[in-house]
Amino acid sequence: MSGKRFMTLIVAAILGLALGNTARATNGDNLISVGPISRSMGGVGIASPQDAVSAVFANPAAMCFGPYCPSSRLDASVDLFIPSVSTKVTNSFGTFSADSDYRVYPLPAIGYSTPIIEQDPQLRFGIAAYGVTGLGVNYRGTDVDQSDSAFGMTIPRAAGTFTQLQQAKLAPALAYQPLDWLSLGASFHLQYGSLDLGAGAKTGWAVGIQPGLIVKPLDWLSFGATYISPQKIKYNNVADFEGDGEYDSLELEAPQQFGVGVAVEPILGKLLVETDVKFINWSQAKGYDDFDWQDQWVFNIGVQYKALDWVTLRAGYNFAENPVKSHGGFVGSELIDVQGHLMPTYYYESFRIVGFPAIVENHITFGLGLAPTDNFTIELSYMYALQKTMREEGTDLFGGPAAFESTLNENSFGVGISYTF
């Protein structure tokens, strides 16, 4: 493949990621993984990713130990993400329910890995473009997106009735294998973000790094570790938090993450079992700390079994506790400071629960790999995030009973192709 053609594919992927209207959430508002292979195994990949795109995403050091080494590998995929979101708002004027606009969201990803030095010590280059974050609801025109009148004032029933957050990354990476059992790697993150809270999409950029290592003491055993630095974007004039007619800015920081993994192959070349643990530091991330998100521990496990020379079966499970803290008993007339802007608690809680319901916890995944030739494979994946409901009760602006409730479940279907050369 020529360099010009490859860069054309990369640019196309970036445009698809940057311009696609997304609404999704898995571990908080982060996707559990990138690419159909990792996704079908519960999002594992820190210790033993099986393709180029998930190696760059999960642990760049793994490029030297990929099953495609010492060859080059190109992966391209698209995931069809189908969230189902609904909400219920109760205040002094009644109870109002709505379903978010139902849509299917395509999510492309592309990754490439190639040797710079093929002989030992091995040095490899990789690059990937992929979406990492997405969340949003669209209740425009529904019962919750209306206003009521009281004391000569117009009172919106809820805040956060339209939200769209999306973040994508371009990540070039290097991996170096100084010893047979050790690989070191790092990737540079160029992150693009877009946030729309009803006043039009605002965009920004951030940079970060992701170092990692892989230790492989035995042919059938691998250990991995990785770190992702925080990456902050300021979105200007994105929402009127104070209700004074002036649009305010909001800083949102993709949180730092730590991850470790272990992979074993009880039957070499046939059966792989991997488990990862990740820590996502939401409580220290700008913006998420303002809306009181708690840290997440993500636990996942995946299994891959080569049933035939050309058929590979996969399954996995991913769990992370809902990061949105519950504030039962809130007083709606009190004011809360959000990055220097005073927001009534009633609307603050509505924004958290109605507008950003990143609440699902359990994910079940399956996948299938088909290899019609030695260097070409087709990958299929399916993920289901079990339905989760979160409800808070308190008082509204007038002291009457108030409650916010959101329910979310997710389906996703992925298809990808891989070419080794």
C-alpha positions as CSV (number, residue, x, y, z in Angstrom):
1,M,0.0,0.0,0.0
2,S,1.4,3.4,-1.0
3,G,2.0,6.1,1.7
4,K,-0.3,8.4,-0.2
5,R,-3.1,5.9,-0.2
6,F,-2.6,5.1,3.5
7,M,-2.7,8.8,4.5
8,T,-5.9,9.2,2.5
9,L,-7.5,6.5,4.5
10,I,-6.3,8.1,7.8
11,V,-7.7,11.5,6.8
12,A,-11.1,9.9,5.8
13,A,-11.2,8.2,9.2
14,I,-10.5,11.4,11.0
15,L,-13.2,13.3,9.2
16,G,-15.7,10.5,9.9
17,L,-14.8,10.6,13.6
18,A,-14.8,14.4,13.8
19,L,-18.0,15.1,12.0
20,G,-20.1,12.1,13.0
21,N,-22.9,13.0,15.4
22,T,-22.5,10.5,18.3
23,A,-24.4,9.5,21.4
24,R,-22.9,6.7,23.4
25,A,-21.5,5.8,26.8
26,T,-19.9,2.7,28.3
27,N,-17.3,3.1,31.0
28,G,-18.5,6.6,32.0
29,D,-18.5,8.3,28.7
30,N,-15.5,6.3,27.4
31,L,-15.9,3.5,24.9
32,I,-14.8,0.1,26.4
33,S,-12.4,-0.4,23.5
34,V,-11.6,0.3,19.9
35,G,-12.0,-2.3,17.1
36,P,-14.2,-5.4,16.8
37,I,-11.6,-7.9,18.2
38,S,-11.0,-6.1,21.5
39,R,-14.7,-5.1,21.8
40,S,-15.8,-8.7,21.4
41,M,-13.5,-9.7,24.2
42,G,-14.9,-7.3,26.8
43,G,-12.4,-4.5,26.0
44,V,-9.2,-6.3,27.0
45,G,-5.9,-5.6,25.3
46,I,-3.4,-4.1,27.7
47,A,-1.4,-7.4,27.9
48,S,-2.1,-9.0,24.5
49,P,-4.0,-7.0,21.9
50,Q,-4.7,-9.0,18.7
51,D,-4.7,-6.2,16.1
52,A,-2.9,-3.0,15.2
53,V,-5.7,-0.6,16.1
54,S,-6.3,-2.0,19.6
55,A,-2.6,-2.2,20.3
56,V,-2.2,1.6,19.7
57,F,-5.4,2.2,21.7
58,A,-4.8,-0.1,24.7
59,N,-1.0,-0.4,25.0
60,P,1.4,0.8,22.3
61,A,4.2,-1.4,23.7
62,A,2.2,-4.4,22.5
63,M,2.9,-3.7,18.8
64,C,6.2,-5.7,19.1
65,F,4.3,-8.8,20.4
66,G,1.3,-8.7,18.1
67,P,0.4,-12.0,16.4
68,Y,1.0,-10.3,13.1
69,C,4.7,-9.5,13.9
70,P,7.1,-9.1,12.2
71,S,4.8,-8.2,9.3
72,S,2.8,-5.0,8.8
73,R,-0.9,-4.8,9.6
74,L,-3.8,-2.6,8.6
75,D,-7.1,-2.7,10.4
76,A,-10.3,-0.8,9.5
77,S,-13.6,-1.1,11.1
78,V,-17.0,0.5,11.8
79,D,-19.2,0.0,14.8
80,L,-22.9,0.7,14.7
81,F,-23.8,2.0,18.1
82,I,-27.5,1.9,19.1
83,P,-28.3,3.5,22.5
84,S,-31.8,3.6,24.0
85,V,-32.3,6.4,26.5
86,S,-35.4,7.7,28.3
87,T,-36.1,10.1,31.2
88,K,-38.7,11.2,33.6
89,V,-38.9,14.5,35.4
90,T,-41.2,15.3,38.4
91,N,-41.8,18.8,39.8
92,S,-44.6,20.9,41.2
93,F,-46.3,21.0,37.8
94,G,-46.5,17.2,37.3
95,T,-44.5,14.2,36.0
96,F,-43.2,14.3,32.4
97,S,-41.6,11.4,30.4
98,A,-39.7,11.2,27.1
99,D,-37.6,9.0,25.0
100,S,-34.4,10.4,23.5
101,D,-34.3,10.5,19.7
102,Y,-33.6,7.0,18.5
103,R,-30.7,6.7,16.0
104,V,-28.0,4.4,14.8
105,Y,-24.5,6.0,15.1
106,P,-21.6,4.7,12.9
107,L,-18.2,4.8,14.6
108,P,-15.2,4.2,12.3
109,A,-11.7,3.3,13.4
110,I,-8.4,2.6,11.5
111,G,-5.0,1.5,12.7
112,Y,-1.7,0.6,11.1
113,S,1.5,-1.0,12.4
114,T,4.7,-1.6,10.6
115,P,8.4,-2.5,11.4
116,I,11.0,0.2,11.2
117,I,13.7,-2.3,12.2
118,E,12.7,-6.0,11.7
119,Q,15.8,-7.7,13.2
120,D,16.4,-7.7,17.0
121,P,16.1,-5.3,18.8
122,Q,12.8,-4.7,17.0
123,L,11.4,-1.2,16.5
124,R,7.9,-0.6,15.2
125,F,5.8,2.4,14.2
126,G,2.0,2.5,14.5
127,I,-0.8,5.1,14.0
128,A,-4.5,5.0,14.7
129,A,-7.5,7.2,14.5
130,Y,-10.5,6.4,16.6
131,G,-13.3,7.8,18.8
132,V,-12.8,7.5,22.5
133,T,-15.7,9.4,24.1
134,G,-19.3,10.0,23.3
135,L,-22.4,10.9,25.2
136,G,-25.6,12.7,24.5
137,V,-29.4,12.9,24.6
138,N,-32.0,14.7,22.4
139,Y,-35.3,15.4,24.1
140,R,-36.1,18.5,22.0
141,G,-39.8,19.0,21.4
142,T,-40.8,16.4,24.1
143,D,-42.7,17.0,27.3
144,V,-39.5,17.4,29.3
145,D,-38.3,20.1,26.9
146,Q,-41.1,22.5,27.8
147,S,-41.7,25.4,30.3
148,D,-44.3,26.2,32.9
149,S,-45.5,29.5,34.2
150,A,-45.4,30.6,37.8
151,F,-45.4,34.0,39.6
152,G,-45.1,35.7,36.2
153,M,-42.0,33.7,35.3
154,T,-41.3,31.0,32.7
155,I,-39.8,28.0,34.3
156,P,-38.0,25.3,32.1
157,R,-38.9,21.8,33.3
158,A,-35.3,20.5,32.9
159,A,-31.8,21.4,31.9
160,G,-29.7,19.1,29.7
161,T,-32.5,18.2,27.3
162,F,-30.1,18.3,24.4
163,T,-26.4,17.3,24.9
164,Q,-23.8,16.0,22.4
165,L,-20.2,15.3,23.5
166,Q,-17.8,13.6,21.2
167,Q,-14.0,13.1,21.3
168,A,-11.7,11.5,18.8
169,K,-7.9,10.9,18.7
170,L,-5.1,10.6,16.2
171,A,-2.4,8.6,17.9
172,P,1.0,7.9,16.3
173,A,3.1,5.4,18.3
174,L,6.5,3.7,18.6
175,A,7.3,0.4,20.3
176,Y,10.9,-0.9,21.0
177,Q,11.8,-4.4,22.1
178,P,15.2,-4.3,23.7
179,L,14.9,-7.9,25.1
180,D,13.1,-11.0,23.9
181,W,10.7,-10.7,26.9
182,L,10.3,-6.9,27.2
183,S,8.7,-4.3,24.9
184,L,8.4,-0.5,25.7
185,G,6.1,1.8,23.8
186,A,4.5,5.2,23.8
187,S,1.9,7.1,21.7
188,F,1.3,10.8,21.2
189,H,-2.4,11.8,21.5
190,L,-3.9,14.6,19.4
191,Q,-7.5,14.8,20.7
192,Y,-10.4,16.6,19.0
193,G,-13.5,17.4,21.0
194,S,-16.9,18.8,20.2
195,L,-19.5,19.8,22.7
196,D,-23.1,21.0,22.0
197,L,-25.4,21.8,24.9
198,G,-28.1,23.4,22.8
199,A,-26.2,26.5,21.7
200,G,-24.4,25.0,18.8
201,A,-21.3,22.8,18.7
202,K,-18.1,24.2,20.2
203,T,-14.8,22.5,19.4
204,G,-11.3,22.3,20.7
205,W,-8.0,20.3,20.8
206,A,-5.8,18.8,23.4
207,V,-2.6,16.7,23.5
208,G,-1.4,13.9,25.7
209,I,0.8,10.9,25.9
210,Q,0.4,7.2,26.6
211,P,3.5,5.2,27.7
212,G,3.3,1.4,28.2
213,L,5.2,-1.8,28.6
214,I,4.8,-5.5,28.0
215,V,6.6,-8.2,29.9
216,K,6.5,-11.7,28.4
217,P,8.5,-14.1,30.6
218,L,7.1,-17.2,28.9
219,D,5.6,-17.9,25.5
220,W,2.2,-18.4,27.1
221,L,2.2,-15.6,29.6
222,S,2.1,-11.8,29.2
223,F,1.9,-8.8,31.6
224,G,1.1,-5.3,30.5
225,A,0.8,-1.8,32.0
226,T,-0.1,1.6,30.6
227,Y,-0.9,5.2,31.5
228,I,-2.9,7.9,29.7
229,S,-2.3,11.5,30.7
230,P,-5.2,13.9,31.3
231,Q,-6.3,16.0,28.2
232,K,-8.3,19.2,28.8
233,I,-10.4,21.2,26.3
234,K,-12.1,24.5,26.9
235,Y,-15.4,24.9,25.1
236,N,-16.3,28.6,24.8
237,N,-19.8,30.0,25.0
238,V,-21.4,26.6,25.2
239,A,-24.3,27.0,27.7
240,D,-26.1,29.5,29.9
241,F,-25.6,27.9,33.3
242,E,-26.8,30.9,35.3
243,G,-29.9,31.7,33.2
244,D,-28.8,35.3,32.7
245,G,-28.9,35.2,28.9
246,E,-25.1,35.1,28.5
247,Y,-23.4,31.9,27.3
248,D,-20.7,30.5,29.6
249,S,-17.6,28.4,28.9
250,L,-16.9,24.9,30.2
251,E,-13.7,23.1,30.6
252,L,-13.8,19.3,30.2
253,E,-10.8,17.1,30.9
254,A,-10.4,13.6,29.6
255,P,-9.2,12.0,32.9
256,Q,-5.9,10.3,33.5
257,Q,-6.0,6.5,33.4
258,F,-3.9,3.6,34.7
259,G,-4.3,0.1,33.4
260,V,-2.7,-3.3,34.0
261,G,-3.4,-6.7,32.3
262,V,-2.4,-10.3,32.2
263,A,-2.9,-12.8,29.4
264,V,-2.4,-16.5,29.3
265,E,-2.5,-19.0,26.4
266,P,-3.2,-22.4,27.9
267,I,-3.1,-23.8,24.4
268,L,-0.6,-21.8,22.3
269,G,-2.0,-20.4,19.1
270,K,-5.5,-21.7,20.0
271,L,-6.8,-20.5,23.3
272,L,-6.2,-17.0,24.8
273,V,-7.6,-15.7,28.1
274,E,-6.9,-12.1,29.1
275,T,-8.1,-9.9,32.0
276,D,-7.5,-6.2,32.5
277,V,-8.1,-3.7,35.3
278,K,-8.2,0.1,34.6
279,F,-8.6,3.1,36.9
280,I,-10.3,6.1,35.5
281,N,-9.7,9.2,37.6
282,W,-13.0,11.1,36.9
283,S,-13.0,12.8,40.3
284,Q,-9.8,14.8,39.5
285,A,-10.8,15.7,35.9
286,K,-11.9,19.3,35.3
287,G,-15.6,19.5,34.5
288,Y,-16.4,16.0,35.6
289,D,-15.4,17.0,39.2
290,D,-17.7,20.0,38.9
291,F,-20.6,17.6,38.2
292,D,-19.4,15.2,40.9
293,W,-18.4,12.1,39.0
294,Q,-16.6,9.5,41.1
295,D,-13.6,7.4,40.0
296,Q,-14.1,4.1,38.2
297,W,-12.4,0.8,38.4
298,V,-13.0,-1.1,35.2
299,F,-12.8,-4.9,35.3
300,N,-12.9,-7.0,32.1
301,I,-12.1,-10.4,30.9
302,G,-12.0,-11.9,27.4
303,V,-11.6,-15.3,25.8
304,Q,-10.5,-16.1,22.3
305,Y,-10.6,-19.7,20.8
306,K,-9.4,-20.7,17.4
307,A,-12.0,-23.3,16.6
308,L,-10.7,-23.9,13.0
309,D,-7.8,-22.6,11.1
310,W,-10.1,-20.0,9.6
311,V,-12.6,-19.5,12.4
312,T,-12.0,-17.7,15.7
313,L,-14.6,-17.4,18.4
314,R,-14.5,-14.6,21.1
315,A,-16.5,-13.6,24.2
316,G,-16.0,-11.2,27.1
317,Y,-17.5,-9.2,30.0
318,N,-16.8,-5.7,31.2
319,F,-17.9,-4.0,34.4
320,A,-17.5,-0.5,35.8
321,E,-19.7,1.1,38.5
322,N,-21.8,4.1,37.5
323,P,-19.6,7.1,38.0
324,V,-22.4,9.6,38.5
325,K,-22.8,10.1,42.2
326,S,-26.4,10.1,43.7
327,H,-27.5,13.3,45.4
328,G,-30.8,12.1,47.0
329,G,-32.4,14.8,49.1
330,F,-31.2,17.8,47.0
331,V,-32.6,21.3,47.6
332,G,-33.5,22.7,44.2
333,S,-33.4,26.4,45.2
334,E,-29.8,26.3,46.4
335,L,-27.0,27.5,44.1
336,I,-24.0,25.4,43.1
337,D,-20.8,26.9,41.7
338,V,-19.9,25.4,38.3
339,Q,-16.5,26.9,37.2
340,G,-17.4,30.3,38.5
341,H,-21.1,30.2,37.5
342,L,-23.9,29.8,40.0
343,M,-26.4,27.2,38.9
344,P,-29.7,26.4,40.7
345,T,-29.4,22.9,42.2
346,Y,-32.6,21.8,40.5
347,Y,-31.1,22.4,37.0
348,Y,-27.7,21.2,38.1
349,E,-29.2,17.8,39.1
350,S,-31.2,17.7,35.9
351,F,-28.1,18.4,33.8
352,R,-26.3,15.5,35.6
353,I,-29.1,12.9,35.4
354,V,-31.1,13.9,32.3
355,G,-28.4,15.3,30.2
356,F,-25.4,13.0,30.9
357,P,-26.8,9.6,31.9
358,A,-23.4,7.7,31.7
359,I,-24.9,5.1,34.1
360,V,-24.6,1.6,32.5
361,E,-22.3,-0.8,34.3
362,N,-22.4,-4.4,32.8
363,H,-21.4,-5.2,29.3
364,I,-21.6,-8.6,27.6
365,T,-19.7,-9.1,24.3
366,F,-19.3,-11.7,21.6
367,G,-17.3,-11.9,18.4
368,L,-16.3,-14.0,15.4
369,G,-13.2,-13.9,13.2
370,L,-13.1,-15.4,9.7
371,A,-9.9,-15.8,7.7
372,P,-10.6,-16.7,4.1
373,T,-6.8,-16.3,3.4
374,D,-3.6,-16.3,5.4
375,N,-3.3,-12.5,5.3
376,F,-6.9,-11.3,5.2
377,T,-9.5,-11.5,8.0
378,I,-13.1,-10.4,8.6
379,E,-14.0,-9.5,12.2
380,L,-17.5,-9.3,13.7
381,S,-18.5,-8.1,17.2
382,Y,-21.6,-7.5,19.3
383,M,-21.9,-5.7,22.6
384,Y,-24.9,-5.3,24.9
385,A,-24.8,-2.9,27.9
386,L,-27.5,-4.1,30.3
387,Q,-30.2,-1.6,31.1
388,K,-29.6,0.7,34.1
389,T,-31.9,3.2,35.8
390,M,-30.8,6.1,38.0
391,R,-33.2,8.2,40.1
392,E,-32.8,11.1,42.4
393,E,-35.4,12.8,44.6
394,G,-35.3,16.3,46.2
395,T,-37.2,19.6,45.8
396,D,-37.7,21.9,43.0
397,L,-37.2,25.7,42.8
398,F,-40.4,26.3,44.9
399,G,-39.8,23.6,47.5
400,G,-42.2,21.1,46.0
401,P,-41.2,17.4,45.4
402,A,-38.9,16.8,42.5
403,A,-37.3,13.8,40.9
404,F,-35.1,13.0,37.9
405,E,-34.8,9.6,36.4
406,S,-32.9,8.2,33.4
407,T,-32.7,4.7,31.9
408,L,-30.1,3.6,29.4
409,N,-29.2,0.4,27.6
410,E,-26.9,0.0,24.5
411,N,-26.4,-2.4,21.6
412,S,-23.5,-2.2,19.2
413,F,-22.6,-4.2,16.1
414,G,-19.1,-4.1,14.6
415,V,-17.5,-5.2,11.5
416,G,-13.9,-4.9,10.5
417,I,-11.3,-6.1,8.0
418,S,-7.6,-6.7,8.7
419,Y,-4.8,-7.1,6.1
420,T,-1.3,-8.4,7.0
421,F,1.5,-7.8,4.5
